[in-house]
Amino acid sequence: MSNQQGEASREGIGSLAEDIGALVQREVEQVAEALRAEIDRLQHEAAERARGAASGAAYLGAAGGLGLVGAGALASLPLLALRKIMPGWLVAVAIAGGAGAGATVFARRGLARLADVAPSAVTERVQQAKDEVAETVKARTRSAGA
């Protein structure tokens, strides 16, 4: 009799374990399904936002282009005034020289800031490249002079 009770007890425990396992499996599936649904919703929302951002960026690009045209038209006023007192070629040379000088100043400042934040390996490679260019120039100068 005690053997039958032990088997019945084991069967009851086995049945209980199966019920708990099935319950846990259902819960896990429900959580997984909820997560999948939430991820799909977030992906859809992100795609919608990206479309809106692309549209906004296109409008900003168009505004920038029109602003550039307006700035160019405004910048032409002093050129027209200078054209009345100077020959056209002299105005062009003066503008080109001023633009070149401004570009040089901005380039030097930009390079200085980049050098401040550049890793040392990059700085070393830049110096090595400068040295190689200097050596090449010296070698060509010597061979051209000989």
GUFI-621062 format. One line per field, with one value per atom (N, C-alpha, C, O): residue in one letter; x, y, z; residue number from 1. Coordinates in Angstrom, 1 decimal, decimal comma, padded with zeros to 4 digits, always signed. Layout:
<nodes>
residuo a  ...
X X  ...
Y Y  ...
Z Z  ...
num NUM  ...
</nodes>
This chain:
<nodes>
residuo m  m  m  m  s  s  s  s  n  n  n  n  q  q  q  q  q  q  q  q  g  g  g  g  e  e  e  e  a  a  a  a  s  s  s  s  r  r  r  r  e  e  e  e  g  g  g  g  i  i  i  i  g  g  g  g  s  s  s  s  l  l  l  l  a  a  a  a  e  e  e  e  d  d  d  d  i  i  i  i  g  g  g  g  a  a  a  a  l  l  l  l  v  v  v  v  q  q  q  q  r  r  r  r  e  e  e  e  v  v  v  v  e  e  e  e  q  q  q  q  v  v  v  v  a  a  a  a  e  e  e  e  a  a  a  a  l  l  l  l  r  r  r  r  a  a  a  a  e  e  e  e  i  i  i  i  d  d  d  d  r  r  r  r  l  l  l  l  q  q  q  q  h  h  h  h  e  e  e  e  a  a  a  a  a  a  a  a  e  e  e  e  r  r  r  r  a  a  a  a  r  r  r  r  g  g  g  g  a  a  a  a  a  a  a  a  s  s  s  s  g  g  g  g  a  a  a  a  a  a  a  a  y  y  y  y  l  l  l  l  g  g  g  g  a  a  a  a  a  a  a  a  g  g  g  g  g  g  g  g  l  l  l  l  g  g  g  g  l  l  l  l  v  v  v  v  g  g  g  g  a  a  a  a  g  g  g  g  a  a  a  a  l  l  l  l  a  a  a  a  s  s  s  s  l  l  l  l  p  p  p  p  l  l  l  l  l  l  l  l  a  a  a  a  l  l  l  l  r  r  r  r  k  k  k  k  i  i  i  i  m  m  m  m  p  p  p  p  g  g  g  g  w  w  w  w  l  l  l  l  v  v  v  v  a  a  a  a  v  v  v  v  a  a  a  a  i  i  i  i  a  a  a  a  g  g  g  g  g  g  g  g  a  a  a  a  g  g  g  g  a  a  a  a  g  g  g  g  a  a  a  a  t  t  t  t  v  v  v  v  f  f  f  f  a  a  a  a  r  r  r  r  r  r  r  r  g  g  g  g  l  l  l  l  a  a  a  a  r  r  r  r  l  l  l  l  a  a  a  a  d  d  d  d  v  v  v  v  a  a  a  a  p  p  p  p  s  s  s  s  a  a  a  a  v  v  v  v  t  t  t  t  e  e  e  e  r  r  r  r  v  v  v  v  q  q  q  q  q  q  q  q  a  a  a  a  k  k  k  k  d  d  d  d  e  e  e  e  v  v  v  v  a  a  a  a  e  e  e  e  t  t  t  t  v  v  v  v  k  k  k  k  a  a  a  a  r  r  r  r  t  t  t  t  r  r  r  r  s  s  s  s  a  a  a  a  g  g  g  g  a  a  a  a
X +000,8  +000,0  +000,9  +000,6  +001,9  +002,8  +003,5  +003,8  +003,7  +004,3  +003,4  +003,8  +002,1  +001,1  +000,9  +000,8  +001,0  +000,9  +002,1  +002,0  +003,3  +004,5  +004,4  +004,8  +003,9  +003,7  +002,7  +002,9  +001,6  +000,5  +001,1  +000,8  +001,9  +002,5  +003,4  +003,5  +004,2  +005,1  +004,4  +004,7  +003,3  +002,5  +001,9  +001,8  +001,4  +000,9  +001,9  +001,6  +003,1  +004,2  +004,6  +004,8  +004,7  +005,0  +003,9  +004,2  +002,7  +001,6  +001,6  +001,4  +001,9  +002,1  +003,2  +003,1  +004,3  +005,5  +005,2  +005,6  +004,4  +004,0  +003,1  +003,2  +002,2  +001,2  +002,0  +001,7  +003,0  +003,8  +004,6  +004,7  +005,2  +006,0  +005,2  +005,6  +003,9  +003,0  +002,7  +002,6  +002,4  +002,0  +003,2  +003,0  +004,4  +005,6  +005,8  +006,1  +005,6  +005,8  +004,8  +005,2  +003,5  +002,5  +002,9  +002,7  +003,3  +003,7  +004,9  +004,9  +005,9  +007,0  +006,6  +007,1  +005,7  +005,3  +004,5  +004,6  +003,7  +002,9  +003,9  +003,7  +004,9  +005,8  +006,6  +006,8  +007,0  +007,8  +006,9  +007,4  +005,6  +004,7  +004,5  +004,5  +004,4  +004,2  +005,5  +005,4  +006,7  +007,9  +008,0  +008,4  +007,6  +007,7  +006,7  +007,1  +005,5  +004,6  +005,1  +005,0  +005,7  +006,3  +007,5  +007,6  +008,3  +009,4  +008,9  +009,4  +007,9  +007,3  +006,7  +006,9  +006,0  +005,4  +006,5  +006,4  +007,6  +008,7  +009,4  +009,8  +009,6  +010,2  +009,3  +009,8  +008,0  +007,1  +007,1  +007,2  +007,1  +007,2  +008,5  +008,5  +009,6  +010,9  +010,9  +011,5  +010,3  +010,3  +009,5  +009,8  +008,4  +007,5  +008,3  +008,2  +009,0  +009,8  +010,9  +011,2  +011,5  +012,6  +012,0  +012,7  +010,8  +010,2  +010,0  +010,2  +009,5  +009,2  +010,5  +010,6  +011,6  +012,9  +013,4  +014,0  +013,3  +013,8  +013,1  +013,7  +011,8  +011,0  +011,5  +011,7  +011,7  +012,2  +013,6  +013,9  +014,4  +015,8  +015,8  +016,6  +014,8  +014,7  +014,3  +014,8  +013,4  +012,9  +014,1  +014,3  +014,9  +016,0  +017,1  +017,7  +017,3  +018,2  +017,8  +018,6  +016,5  +015,9  +016,1  +016,4  +015,8  +015,9  +017,4  +017,7  +018,3  +019,7  +020,1  +020,9  +019,7  +020,0  +019,5  +020,2  +018,2  +017,6  +018,3  +018,5  +018,7  +019,5  +020,8  +021,3  +021,5  +022,7  +022,6  +023,4  +021,5  +021,3  +021,1  +021,6  +020,3  +020,1  +021,3  +021,6  +022,2  +023,4  +024,4  +025,1  +024,3  +025,1  +024,7  +025,5  +023,4  +022,8  +023,2  +023,6  +023,1  +023,5  +025,0  +025,4  +025,8  +027,3  +027,7  +028,7  +026,8  +027,2  +027,0  +027,6  +026,3  +026,2  +027,5  +027,8  +028,4  +029,7  +030,5  +031,3  +030,3  +031,1  +030,6  +031,5  +029,3  +028,8  +029,3  +029,7  +029,4  +029,9  +031,4  +031,8  +032,2  +033,6  +033,8  +034,8  +033,0  +033,1  +033,0  +033,6  +032,3  +032,2  +033,5  +033,8  +034,4  +035,6  +036,8  +037,9  +036,7  +037,9  +037,6  +036,4  +038,6  +038,4  +037,9  +038,2  +037,2  +036,6  +037,6  +037,4  +038,8  +039,8  +040,4  +040,8  +040,5  +041,1  +040,1  +040,5  +038,8  +037,8  +037,9  +037,9  +038,0  +038,1  +039,4  +039,3  +040,5  +041,7  +041,6  +042,0  +041,0  +040,9  +039,9  +040,2  +038,8  +037,9  +038,6  +038,4  +039,3  +039,9  +041,0  +041,1  +041,7  +042,8  +042,2  +042,7  +041,1  +040,4  +039,8  +040,0  +039,2  +038,6  +039,7  +039,6  +040,8  +042,0  +042,6  +042,9  +042,7  +043,3  +042,3  +042,8  +041,0  +040,0  +040,0  +040,0  +040,1  +040,2  +041,4  +041,3  +042,5  +043,8  +043,6  +044,0  +043,1  +042,9  +042,0  +042,3  +040,9  +039,9  +040,6  +040,4  +041,3  +042,0  +043,0  +043,1  +043,8  +044,8  +044,1  +044,6  +043,0  +042,3  +041,7  +041,8  +041,1  +040,5  +041,6  +041,3  +042,7  +043,7  +044,3  +044,6  +044,4  +044,9  +044,0  +044,4  +042,7  +041,7  +041,7  +041,6  +041,8  +041,9  +043,1  +043,1  +044,2  +045,5  +045,4  +045,9  +044,6  +044,4  +043,6  +043,9  +042,7  +041,9  +042,3  +041,8  +043,2  +043,7  +044,5  +045,2  +044,3  +045,1  +046,6  +046,9  +047,5  +048,9  +049,4  +050,3  +048,8  +049,3  +049,0  +049,8  +047,9  +047,5  +048,5  +048,9  +048,7  +049,7  +051,0  +051,7  +051,5  +052,8  +052,8  +053,8  +051,7  +051,6  +051,6  +052,2  +051,0  +050,9  +052,4  +052,8  +053,1  +054,4  +055,3  +056,2  +055,1  +055,9  +055,6  +056,6  +054,4  +054,0  +054,7  +055,2  +054,7  +055,3  +056,8  +057,4  +057,5  +058,9  +059,2  +060,1  +058,3  +058,5  +058,3  +059,1  +057,4  +057,2  +058,4  +058,8  +058,9  +060,0  +061,2  +062,0  +061,5  +062,6  +062,4  +063,4  +061,2  +061,0  +061,3  +061,9  +060,8  +061,0  +062,5  +063,0  +063,2  +064,7  +065,4  +066,3  +065,0  +065,6  +065,4  +066,3  +064,2  +063,9  +064,6  +065,0  +064,7  +065,4  +066,9  +067,5  +067,5  +068,9  +069,0  +070,0  +068,1  +068,3  +068,0  +068,6  +067,1  +066,9  +068,0  +068,3  +068,7  +069,9  +071,1  +072,1  +071,2  +072,4  +072,6  +073,6
Y -001,2  +000,0  +001,3  +002,2  +001,2  +002,4  +002,6  +003,7  +001,5  +001,6  +002,3  +003,1  +002,0  +002,6  +004,1  +005,0  +004,4  +005,8  +006,6  +007,8  +006,0  +006,7  +007,0  +008,0  +005,9  +006,1  +007,2  +008,0  +007,2  +008,2  +009,6  +010,6  +009,6  +010,9  +011,4  +012,6  +010,5  +010,9  +011,3  +012,3  +010,6  +011,0  +012,4  +013,2  +012,6  +013,9  +015,0  +016,1  +014,7  +015,7  +015,9  +017,0  +014,8  +014,9  +015,7  +016,5  +015,5  +016,2  +017,7  +018,6  +017,9  +019,3  +020,0  +021,2  +019,3  +019,9  +020,2  +021,2  +019,3  +019,5  +020,7  +021,5  +020,8  +022,0  +023,3  +024,3  +023,3  +024,5  +024,8  +025,9  +023,7  +023,9  +024,5  +025,4  +024,0  +024,5  +026,0  +026,8  +026,3  +027,6  +028,6  +029,7  +028,2  +029,0  +029,2  +030,3  +028,2  +028,3  +029,2  +030,0  +029,2  +030,1  +031,5  +032,4  +031,7  +033,1  +033,6  +034,8  +032,8  +033,2  +033,5  +034,5  +032,7  +033,0  +034,3  +035,1  +034,6  +035,8  +037,0  +038,1  +036,9  +038,0  +038,2  +039,3  +037,1  +037,2  +037,9  +038,7  +037,5  +038,1  +039,6  +040,4  +039,9  +041,3  +042,1  +043,3  +041,5  +042,2  +042,4  +043,4  +041,3  +041,4  +042,5  +043,3  +042,6  +043,6  +045,0  +045,9  +045,2  +046,5  +046,9  +048,0  +045,9  +046,2  +046,6  +047,5  +045,9  +046,3  +047,7  +048,4  +048,0  +049,3  +050,4  +051,4  +050,1  +051,1  +051,3  +052,4  +050,2  +050,3  +051,1  +051,9  +050,9  +051,6  +053,1  +054,0  +053,4  +054,8  +055,4  +056,6  +054,7  +055,3  +055,5  +056,6  +054,7  +054,9  +056,1  +056,9  +056,3  +057,5  +058,8  +059,8  +058,7  +059,9  +060,2  +061,3  +059,1  +059,3  +060,0  +060,8  +059,5  +060,2  +061,6  +062,5  +061,9  +063,3  +064,1  +065,3  +063,5  +064,2  +064,5  +065,5  +063,5  +063,6  +064,8  +065,6  +064,9  +066,0  +067,3  +068,3  +067,4  +068,6  +069,0  +070,2  +068,0  +068,2  +068,8  +069,6  +068,2  +068,7  +070,2  +071,0  +070,5  +072,0  +072,8  +073,9  +072,4  +073,1  +073,3  +074,4  +072,2  +072,3  +073,3  +074,1  +073,3  +074,3  +075,7  +076,6  +075,9  +077,2  +077,7  +078,8  +076,8  +077,1  +077,5  +078,4  +076,8  +077,1  +078,5  +079,3  +078,8  +080,1  +081,2  +082,3  +080,9  +081,8  +082,1  +083,3  +081,1  +081,3  +082,2  +083,1  +082,0  +082,8  +084,3  +085,2  +084,5  +085,8  +086,5  +087,7  +085,7  +086,2  +086,6  +087,6  +085,8  +086,1  +087,4  +088,2  +087,5  +088,8  +090,0  +091,0  +089,8  +091,0  +091,2  +092,4  +090,2  +090,4  +091,0  +091,6  +090,9  +091,5  +093,1  +093,7  +093,6  +095,1  +095,8  +096,7  +095,4  +096,1  +095,9  +096,8  +094,7  +094,5  +095,4  +095,9  +095,7  +096,6  +098,0  +098,7  +098,4  +099,7  +099,8  +100,8  +098,8  +098,8  +098,8  +099,4  +098,2  +098,1  +099,5  +099,7  +100,4  +101,8  +102,6  +103,5  +102,2  +103,0  +102,2  +102,8  +100,9  +100,0  +099,2  +098,9  +098,8  +097,9  +096,5  +096,1  +095,8  +094,5  +093,5  +092,7  +093,4  +092,5  +092,8  +091,8  +094,0  +094,4  +094,1  +093,7  +094,2  +093,8  +092,3  +091,9  +091,6  +090,1  +089,7  +088,8  +090,3  +090,0  +090,3  +089,6  +091,5  +091,9  +090,9  +090,5  +090,5  +089,6  +088,2  +087,6  +087,8  +086,5  +086,5  +085,5  +087,6  +087,7  +087,7  +087,0  +088,4  +088,5  +087,1  +086,7  +086,5  +085,2  +084,1  +083,3  +084,2  +083,3  +083,5  +082,5  +084,8  +085,1  +084,6  +084,0  +084,8  +084,3  +082,8  +082,3  +082,2  +080,7  +080,2  +079,2  +080,9  +080,5  +080,6  +079,7  +081,7  +081,9  +080,8  +080,2  +080,6  +079,6  +078,2  +077,4  +077,9  +076,5  +076,4  +075,3  +077,4  +077,3  +077,1  +076,3  +077,8  +077,7  +076,3  +075,7  +075,8  +074,5  +073,4  +072,5  +073,5  +072,5  +072,6  +071,5  +073,8  +073,9  +073,2  +072,5  +073,4  +072,8  +071,3  +070,5  +070,8  +069,4  +068,8  +067,7  +069,5  +069,0  +068,9  +068,0  +069,8  +069,7  +068,5  +067,9  +068,0  +066,9  +065,6  +064,5  +065,7  +064,5  +063,5  +064,0  +062,2  +061,3  +061,5  +061,9  +061,1  +061,3  +060,5  +061,0  +059,4  +058,6  +059,3  +059,3  +060,0  +060,7  +061,9  +062,2  +062,6  +063,7  +063,3  +063,9  +062,1  +061,6  +061,3  +061,5  +060,7  +060,3  +061,6  +061,6  +062,6  +063,9  +064,5  +064,9  +064,4  +064,9  +064,1  +064,6  +062,8  +061,9  +062,2  +062,3  +062,5  +062,8  +064,1  +064,3  +065,1  +066,4  +066,2  +066,8  +065,4  +065,1  +064,5  +064,8  +063,5  +062,8  +063,8  +063,7  +064,7  +065,7  +066,6  +066,9  +067,0  +067,9  +067,2  +067,9  +066,0  +065,2  +065,1  +065,2  +064,8  +064,6  +065,9  +065,9  +067,0  +068,3  +068,6  +069,1  +068,4  +068,6  +067,7  +068,2  +066,5  +065,6  +066,0  +066,0  +066,5  +066,9  +068,2  +068,5  +069,1  +070,4  +070,1  +070,8  +069,1  +068,8  +068,2  +068,5  +067,3  +066,6  +067,6  +067,5  +068,6  +069,6  +070,6  +071,1  +070,9  +071,8  +071,1  +071,8  +069,8  +069,1  +069,0  +068,4
Z +000,0  +000,0  +000,0  -000,7  +000,8  +000,8  -000,5  -000,8  -001,2  -002,5  -003,5  -004,3  -003,4  -004,2  -003,9  -004,8  -002,6  -002,2  -002,7  -003,1  -002,7  -003,2  -004,7  -005,2  -005,4  -006,9  -007,1  -008,0  -006,4  -006,6  -006,2  -006,9  -005,2  -004,8  -005,9  -006,2  -006,5  -007,6  -008,8  -009,5  -009,1  -010,2  -010,0  -010,9  -008,8  -008,5  -008,6  -009,1  -008,1  -008,2  -009,7  -010,1  -010,5  -011,9  -012,6  -013,5  -012,3  -012,9  -012,6  -013,4  -011,3  -010,8  -011,5  -011,9  -011,7  -012,4  -013,9  -014,4  -014,5  -015,9  -016,0  -016,9  -015,0  -015,0  -014,8  -015,5  -013,9  -013,7  -014,9  -015,3  -015,5  -016,7  -017,9  -018,6  -018,0  -019,1  -018,8  -019,7  -017,5  -017,1  -017,4  -017,9  -017,0  -017,2  -018,7  -019,2  -019,5  -021,0  -021,6  -022,4  -021,1  -021,6  -021,3  -022,1  -020,0  -019,6  -020,4  -020,8  -020,7  -021,4  -022,9  -023,4  -023,4  -024,8  -024,9  -025,8  -023,8  -023,8  -023,7  -024,3  -022,8  -022,7  -024,0  -024,4  -024,6  -025,9  -026,9  -027,7  -027,0  -028,0  -027,7  -028,6  -026,4  -026,1  -026,4  -026,9  -026,2  -026,6  -028,1  -028,6  -028,9  -030,3  -030,8  -031,7  -030,2  -030,6  -030,3  -031,1  -029,1  -028,7  -029,7  -030,0  -030,0  -030,9  -032,3  -032,9  -032,8  -034,1  -034,0  -035,0  -032,9  -032,8  -032,8  -033,4  -032,0  -032,0  -033,3  -033,7  -034,0  -035,4  -036,3  -037,1  -036,2  -037,1  -036,7  -037,6  -035,4  -034,9  -035,3  -035,8  -035,2  -035,7  -037,2  -037,6  -038,0  -039,4  -039,7  -040,6  -039,0  -039,2  -038,9  -039,6  -037,8  -037,4  -038,4  -038,7  -038,9  -039,8  -041,1  -041,7  -041,6  -042,7  -042,5  -043,3  -041,3  -040,9  -040,9  -041,3  -040,3  -040,2  -041,6  -041,9  -042,5  -043,9  -044,6  -045,3  -044,4  -045,0  -044,4  -045,2  -043,1  -042,5  -043,0  -043,2  -043,1  -043,6  -045,1  -045,4  -045,9  -047,2  -047,3  -048,1  -046,4  -046,3  -045,9  -046,4  -044,9  -044,4  -045,5  -045,7  -046,3  -047,4  -048,5  -049,0  -048,8  -049,7  -049,2  -050,0  -047,9  -047,3  -047,4  -047,6  -047,1  -047,2  -048,6  -048,8  -049,6  -050,9  -051,3  -051,9  -051,0  -051,3  -050,5  -051,0  -049,3  -048,5  -049,1  -049,1  -049,7  -050,3  -051,6  -051,8  -052,3  -053,5  -053,0  -053,7  -052,0  -051,4  -051,0  -051,2  -050,3  -049,8  -051,0  -050,9  -052,0  -053,2  -053,9  -054,3  -053,9  -054,6  -053,7  -054,3  -052,4  -051,5  -051,6  -051,6  -051,7  -051,8  -053,1  -053,2  -054,1  -055,4  -055,4  -056,3  -054,5  -054,4  -054,3  -055,1  -053,3  -053,3  -054,5  -054,9  -055,2  -056,4  -057,5  -058,3  -057,6  -058,6  -058,3  -059,3  -057,1  -056,7  -057,0  -057,6  -056,7  -057,0  -058,5  -059,0  -059,3  -060,7  -061,4  -062,4  -060,7  -061,2  -061,1  -061,8  -060,0  -059,8  -060,2  -060,2  -060,4  -060,8  -062,0  -062,3  -062,7  -063,8  -063,3  -062,1  -064,1  -063,6  -063,2  -062,2  -063,9  -063,5  -062,2  -061,5  -061,8  -060,5  -059,4  -058,3  -059,7  -058,7  -058,4  -057,3  -059,5  -059,4  -058,6  -057,8  -058,9  -058,2  -056,7  -055,8  -056,4  -055,0  -054,3  -053,1  -054,9  -054,2  -054,1  -053,0  -055,1  -055,0  -053,9  -053,2  -053,8  -052,8  -051,4  -050,5  -051,2  -049,9  -049,5  -048,4  -050,5  -050,2  -049,9  -049,0  -050,6  -050,4  -049,0  -048,3  -048,6  -047,3  -046,2  -045,2  -046,4  -045,4  -045,3  -044,2  -046,4  -046,4  -045,7  -045,0  -045,9  -045,2  -043,7  -043,0  -043,3  -041,8  -041,2  -040,2  -041,9  -041,4  -041,4  -040,5  -042,4  -042,5  -041,4  -040,8  -041,2  -040,1  -038,7  -037,9  -038,5  -037,2  -037,1  -036,0  -038,2  -038,2  -037,9  -037,1  -038,6  -038,4  -037,0  -036,4  -036,4  -035,1  -034,1  -033,2  -034,3  -033,4  -033,6  -032,6  -034,8  -035,0  -034,4  -033,9  -034,5  -033,9  -032,4  -031,8  -031,8  -030,3  -029,9  -028,8  -030,7  -030,3  -031,0  -030,7  -031,9  -032,6  -031,7  -030,9  -031,9  -031,1  -031,5  -032,6  -030,6  -030,8  -032,0  -032,7  -032,3  -033,4  -034,7  -035,7  -034,8  -036,0  -036,2  -037,2  -035,0  -035,1  -035,5  -036,3  -035,0  -035,4  -036,9  -037,6  -037,4  -038,9  -039,7  -040,8  -039,3  -040,0  -040,1  -041,1  -038,9  -038,9  -039,8  -040,5  -039,8  -040,7  -042,1  -042,9  -042,5  -043,9  -044,3  -045,4  -043,3  -043,6  -043,9  -044,8  -043,0  -043,2  -044,6  -045,2  -045,0  -046,2  -047,4  -048,4  -047,3  -048,4  -048,4  -049,5  -047,3  -047,3  -047,9  -048,6  -047,5  -048,1  -049,6  -050,4  -050,1  -051,5  -052,3  -053,3  -051,7  -052,3  -052,4  -053,4  -051,2  -051,2  -052,3  -053,0  -052,4  -053,3  -054,8  -055,6  -055,0  -056,4  -056,7  -057,9  -055,7  -055,9  -056,2  -057,1  -055,5  -055,7  -057,1  -057,8  -057,5  -058,8  -060,0  -061,0  -059,7  -060,7  -060,9  -062,0  -059,8  -059,8  -060,3  -060,7  -060,3  -060,7  -062,2  -062,7
num 1  1  1  1  2  2  2  2  3  3  3  3  4  4  4  4  5  5  5  5  6  6  6  6  7  7  7  7  8  8  8  8  9  9  9  9  10  10  10  10  11  11  11  11  12  12  12  12  13  13  13  13  14  14  14  14  15  15  15  15  16  16  16  16  17  17  17  17  18  18  18  18  19  19  19  19  20  20  20  20  21  21  21  21  22  22  22  22  23  23  23  23  24  24  24  24  25  25  25  25  26  26  26  26  27  27  27  27  28  28  28  28  29  29  29  29  30  30  30  30  31  31  31  31  32  32  32  32  33  33  33  33  34  34  34  34  35  35  35  35  36  36  36  36  37  37  37  37  38  38  38  38  39  39  39  39  40  40  40  40  41  41  41  41  42  42  42  42  43  43  43  43  44  44  44  44  45  45  45  45  46  46  46  46  47  47  47  47  48  48  48  48  49  49  49  49  50  50  50  50  51  51  51  51  52  52  52  52  53  53  53  53  54  54  54  54  55  55  55  55  56  56  56  56  57  57  57  57  58  58  58  58  59  59  59  59  60  60  60  60  61  61  61  61  62  62  62  62  63  63  63  63  64  64  64  64  65  65  65  65  66  66  66  66  67  67  67  67  68  68  68  68  69  69  69  69  70  70  70  70  71  71  71  71  72  72  72  72  73  73  73  73  74  74  74  74  75  75  75  75  76  76  76  76  77  77  77  77  78  78  78  78  79  79  79  79  80  80  80  80  81  81  81  81  82  82  82  82  83  83  83  83  84  84  84  84  85  85  85  85  86  86  86  86  87  87  87  87  88  88  88  88  89  89  89  89  90  90  90  90  91  91  91  91  92  92  92  92  93  93  93  93  94  94  94  94  95  95  95  95  96  96  96  96  97  97  97  97  98  98  98  98  99  99  99  99  100  100  100  100  101  101  101  101  102  102  102  102  103  103  103  103  104  104  104  104  105  105  105  105  106  106  106  106  107  107  107  107  108  108  108  108  109  109  109  109  110  110  110  110  111  111  111  111  112  112  112  112  113  113  113  113  114  114  114  114  115  115  115  115  116  116  116  116  117  117  117  117  118  118  118  118  119  119  119  119  120  120  120  120  121  121  121  121  122  122  122  122  123  123  123  123  124  124  124  124  125  125  125  125  126  126  126  126  127  127  127  127  128  128  128  128  129  129  129  129  130  130  130  130  131  131  131  131  132  132  132  132  133  133  133  133  134  134  134  134  135  135  135  135  136  136  136  136  137  137  137  137  138  138  138  138  139  139  139  139  140  140  140  140  141  141  141  141  142  142  142  142  143  143  143  143  144  144  144  144  145  145  145  145  146  146  146  146
</nodes>
